[in-house]
Amino acid sequence: MTLANPVLLAVGLLVAAGLAWAAVTVARRRAAALASAGVTAASPGQGPGRSRGRTGGVWFTIAGLAVLAIAVAGPAASVPVSHASGTVILAMDVSGSMAATDVAPSRLAAAQRAAASFINAQPDSVDIGVVAFQQGGLEAALPTANHITATAAVRRLKTGGGTSLGDAILASLSAITHKTVTIGRDGSAPDVGFWPSATIVLFSDGQDQAGATGGGPDTSADAAAAVAGKAGVHIDTVGVGTAAGTTVEVDGYHLFTALDVATLRSISQATGGTYHPASDASELNGIASSINLRLTVSNEPLPLAGAFIALALALLAAGTVLTVARTGRVV
């Protein structure tokens, strides 16, 4: 049990202790006065039962004040409370090819619009994070129940650089597990635990430049998807672009880029997820219903002041009743 104001408890207990000392002093003086008058415990009407009855009301009142002092100090107990929740990471492709305009007004703008719609459809029990990826995932916002934070992170994304889908998946897993997830140069996959309540929603045109910077198999989308699948994390992919494709200028070069549906389907199927065309963004709202919400337990403070006040009132009432019954006086 914790106390919000321990000083108030100390003051209250000192007052109660002072009253108890006064009650004991008065009782001793009364006993001494009776003894000097020749009245003994065996004298009629002066037995120990009557003496205890006379002081019983006082002790109930003092006990009530002591309990009331505890209530005023703001007692609280830490109790475990379970919550149903899930985690969704929006992995947003911001590579140069996402500036293409074969999807109006641009691939990135269409992805941002679909992502914002998805965020707005999620309940508070789902924590949402955002990972913007080029070559090497870049974490933009950690998973949180504050969906405004995720929406703001999505809105401020800009294009630039290349794409490594494998790094995007690993960065998303890092955000889910809160620890760095990598694949060894020898292709060895890490054990990140089991996270069936987590889902990665990957928005991309599927253009993958894995290994372009010498990363080799450690940036392979297939290898990263295998790690996610082993961890129970589903990856739903959202294809942004058209199969016909278009030309886009990247770093002074004109490059042809088209939607690679096969790559995105392969990633989603490897993890038990689903591929969605960006044109059917409304279908994304159904992803939440497929998320296996987990039960998490957190310790939360439970105020106890009310219970102590009720006990204090009961003791004070008992003291008043006993005092009135024995003395016939209310005050």
C-alpha positions in Angstrom: 0.0 0.0 0.0 1.2 3.5 -0.8 0.3 6.8 0.7 0.0 10.1 -1.2 0.4 12.3 1.9 2.3 10.4 4.6 2.8 13.6 6.6 -1.0 13.8 7.1 -1.0 10.3 8.4 1.8 11.1 10.9 -0.1 14.2 12.1 -3.4 12.2 12.5 -1.8 9.4 14.3 -0.1 11.8 16.7 -3.5 13.4 17.5 -5.0 9.9 18.1 -2.0 8.9 20.2 -2.4 12.2 22.2 -6.1 11.4 22.8 -5.2 7.8 23.8 -2.6 9.1 26.3 -5.2 11.5 27.8 -7.8 8.7 28.1 -5.4 6.5 29.9 -4.3 9.4 32.2 -8.0 10.2 33.1 -8.7 6.5 33.7 -5.8 6.2 36.1 -6.7 9.3 37.9 -10.3 8.1 38.3 -9.0 4.7 39.6 -6.7 6.5 42.1 -9.6 8.8 43.3 -11.9 5.8 43.8 -9.1 3.9 45.7 -8.5 6.9 48.0 -12.2 7.0 48.7 -12.2 3.4 49.7 -14.1 2.2 46.7 -12.8 -1.2 45.4 -13.5 -3.2 42.3 -15.8 -5.4 44.5 -18.0 -2.4 45.5 -21.5 -2.5 44.1 -21.8 -0.7 40.8 -18.1 -0.2 40.4 -17.0 -3.5 38.8 -14.5 -3.8 36.0 -17.3 -4.4 33.4 -18.8 -1.0 34.2 -15.4 0.7 34.0 -14.7 -0.9 30.6 -18.1 0.1 29.4 -17.6 3.7 30.4 -14.3 4.0 28.4 -15.3 1.8 25.5 -16.9 4.7 23.6 -13.7 6.7 24.0 -11.5 4.0 22.5 -13.9 3.4 19.6 -13.7 7.2 18.9 -9.9 7.2 19.1 -9.7 4.2 16.8 -12.0 6.0 14.3 -9.8 9.1 14.3 -6.7 6.9 13.7 -8.4 5.2 10.7 -9.6 8.6 9.4 -6.0 9.8 9.5 -5.0 6.9 7.2 -7.9 7.8 4.8 -6.8 11.5 4.7 -3.2 10.3 3.8 -4.6 9.0 0.4 -3.9 5.2 0.6 -3.8 3.2 -2.6 -3.0 -0.4 -3.4 -1.4 -1.6 -6.6 -3.6 -4.2 -8.3 -3.1 -6.1 -11.6 -5.5 -5.1 -14.3 -5.9 -6.9 -17.6 -6.4 -5.2 -21.0 -7.1 -6.6 -24.4 -4.8 -5.0 -26.9 -3.0 -5.5 -30.2 -0.2 -3.8 -32.1 -0.1 -2.6 -35.7 3.0 -1.2 -37.4 2.4 0.8 -40.6 5.5 0.3 -42.7 5.5 3.1 -45.2 7.6 3.0 -48.4 9.1 6.5 -49.0 11.6 5.6 -51.7 12.0 7.7 -54.8 9.7 5.5 -56.8 6.8 6.4 -54.5 6.8 9.9 -56.1 5.4 8.4 -59.3 2.1 9.8 -60.3 0.5 6.7 -61.9 -1.7 6.8 -58.8 -3.1 10.3 -58.3 -1.8 12.6 -56.9 1.2 10.3 -56.2 1.9 6.9 -54.8 3.0 8.2 -51.5 0.0 10.5 -51.2 -2.3 7.6 -52.0 -0.5 5.5 -49.4 -0.8 8.3 -46.8 -4.5 8.6 -47.5 -5.1 4.9 -47.1 -3.0 4.7 -44.0 -4.8 7.6 -42.3 -8.2 6.0 -43.1 -6.9 2.7 -41.6 -5.7 4.5 -38.4 -9.1 6.3 -38.0 -10.9 2.9 -38.1 -8.9 1.3 -35.3 -10.2 1.0 -31.7 -8.3 2.4 -28.8 -7.3 -1.2 -27.8 -4.9 -1.3 -30.8 -1.5 0.4 -30.5 -0.3 1.8 -33.8 3.3 2.6 -34.8 4.8 3.9 -38.0 8.0 2.9 -39.7 9.1 4.8 -42.8 11.6 2.8 -44.9 14.2 3.4 -47.5 17.4 1.5 -47.5 17.4 0.4 -43.9 14.2 0.9 -41.9 13.7 4.2 -40.2 11.4 4.2 -37.2 9.2 7.2 -37.2 6.8 6.5 -34.3 6.7 3.8 -31.6 3.4 1.8 -31.1 1.0 3.8 -29.0 -2.7 4.0 -28.2 -2.5 7.7 -29.1 -3.6 7.4 -32.8 -3.1 11.1 -33.3 0.7 10.6 -33.1 0.6 7.9 -35.7 -1.5 10.0 -38.1 0.9 12.9 -37.7 3.9 10.7 -38.4 2.2 9.4 -41.6 1.4 13.0 -42.8 4.9 14.3 -42.6 6.5 11.6 -44.7 8.4 12.6 -47.8 10.0 10.5 -50.6 13.7 9.9 -51.1 16.2 7.1 -51.5 15.9 3.4 -52.3 13.9 0.6 -50.9 14.7 -2.5 -49.0 11.6 -4.5 -48.1 13.6 -6.8 -45.9 14.9 -3.9 -43.8 11.4 -2.5 -43.6 10.1 -5.8 -42.1 13.0 -6.1 -39.7 12.6 -2.4 -38.5 8.9 -3.1 -38.0 9.7 -6.2 -35.9 12.1 -4.1 -33.9 9.3 -1.7 -33.1 7.0 -4.5 -32.1 9.5 -6.3 -29.8 11.3 -3.1 -28.6 14.7 -4.6 -29.4 16.9 -4.6 -32.5 16.0 -7.5 -34.9 18.7 -8.4 -37.5 19.6 -11.4 -39.6 23.1 -12.7 -39.5 25.4 -12.6 -42.6 25.2 -16.4 -42.6 21.4 -16.1 -42.9 20.8 -17.2 -39.3 17.4 -15.9 -38.1 17.0 -14.5 -34.6 14.4 -15.8 -32.1 12.2 -12.8 -31.3 9.5 -14.6 -29.4 5.9 -15.1 -30.4 3.7 -12.0 -31.1 0.4 -13.2 -32.5 -1.3 -10.0 -31.5 0.9 -7.9 -33.8 0.4 -7.1 -37.5 2.5 -5.2 -40.0 0.7 -3.3 -42.7 3.2 -2.6 -45.5 2.4 0.1 -48.0 4.7 -0.1 -51.0 5.0 -0.4 -54.8 7.0 -3.6 -54.3 10.2 -2.2 -55.8 12.9 -4.0 -53.8 16.6 -3.0 -53.8 17.7 -5.5 -51.3 21.5 -6.1 -51.5 22.1 -2.8 -53.4 24.2 -1.6 -50.5 26.0 -4.9 -50.0 23.5 -6.2 -47.4 23.2 -9.5 -49.2 20.8 -12.1 -47.6 20.4 -10.1 -44.4 18.2 -7.6 -46.3 16.2 -10.3 -48.2 12.4 -9.7 -48.0 11.9 -13.5 -48.0 14.3 -14.0 -45.1 12.7 -11.1 -43.1 9.2 -12.4 -43.8 10.3 -15.8 -42.5 11.3 -14.2 -39.2 8.0 -12.5 -39.0 6.1 -15.7 -39.8 8.0 -17.6 -37.1 7.1 -14.9 -34.6 3.4 -15.2 -35.5 3.3 -11.7 -36.9 1.1 -11.3 -40.0 2.1 -9.0 -42.8 -0.7 -7.4 -44.8 0.7 -5.7 -47.9 -0.8 -2.8 -49.7 0.2 -2.4 -53.4 0.5 1.3 -54.3 0.9 1.9 -58.1 -0.1 0.4 -61.4 1.0 -2.6 -63.4 1.5 -0.4 -66.4 3.9 1.8 -64.4 5.4 5.1 -65.3 8.7 7.0 -65.4 9.9 8.9 -62.4 12.9 11.2 -61.8 15.2 10.0 -59.0 18.4 11.8 -58.2 18.5 13.3 -61.7 17.8 10.0 -63.5 14.6 9.0 -65.2 13.6 5.5 -64.0 10.8 3.3 -65.1 8.8 1.9 -62.1 5.8 -0.4 -61.9 3.8 -2.1 -59.2 5.3 -5.5 -58.3 2.3 -7.4 -57.1 4.2 -10.8 -57.1 6.7 -9.6 -54.5 4.0 -8.1 -52.2 1.8 -11.2 -52.5 4.8 -13.4 -51.6 5.6 -11.4 -48.5 2.0 -11.5 -47.2 1.4 -15.2 -48.0 4.6 -16.2 -46.2 3.2 -14.8 -43.0 -0.5 -15.7 -43.3 -1.3 -12.1 -44.3 -3.3 -10.7 -47.2 -2.4 -8.5 -50.2 -4.6 -5.4 -50.8 -4.6 -3.1 -53.8 -4.5 0.5 -52.6 -7.6 1.1 -54.7 -9.5 -1.0 -52.3 -8.2 0.8 -49.2 -11.6 0.3 -47.5 -10.8 -3.4 -47.2 -8.0 -2.5 -44.8 -10.5 -1.7 -42.2 -11.2 -5.4 -41.9 -7.6 -6.1 -40.8 -8.4 -5.1 -37.3 -11.0 -7.8 -36.9 -8.3 -10.4 -37.8 -5.8 -9.2 -35.2 -5.7 -11.6 -32.2 -5.9 -9.1 -29.3 -3.7 -10.2 -26.4 -4.4 -9.9 -22.7 -1.8 -7.7 -21.1 -1.6 -7.1 -17.3 -0.4 -3.9 -15.8 -0.4 -2.7 -12.2 -2.7 0.2 -11.6 -3.3 2.1 -8.3 -6.6 1.4 -6.5 -7.6 4.2 -4.1 -8.5 2.9 -0.7 -9.5 6.2 1.0 -13.2 5.4 0.6 -12.9 2.1 2.5 -11.0 3.6 5.3 -13.5 6.5 5.6 -16.3 4.0 5.8 -14.5 2.1 8.6 -13.7 5.3 10.4 -17.3 6.4 10.3 -18.4 3.0 11.7 -15.9 3.3 14.6 -16.9 6.9 15.4 -20.6 5.9 15.3 -20.0 3.0 17.6 -18.1 5.3 20.0 -20.9 7.8 20.0 -23.5 5.1 20.6 -21.6 3.6 23.5 -21.0 7.0 25.0 -24.6 8.0 24.9 -25.8 4.6 26.2 -23.5 4.8 29.2 -23.7 8.5 30.1 -27.1 9.4 28.7 -25.6 12.5 27.1 -25.0 13.3 23.5 -22.2 15.8 24.3 
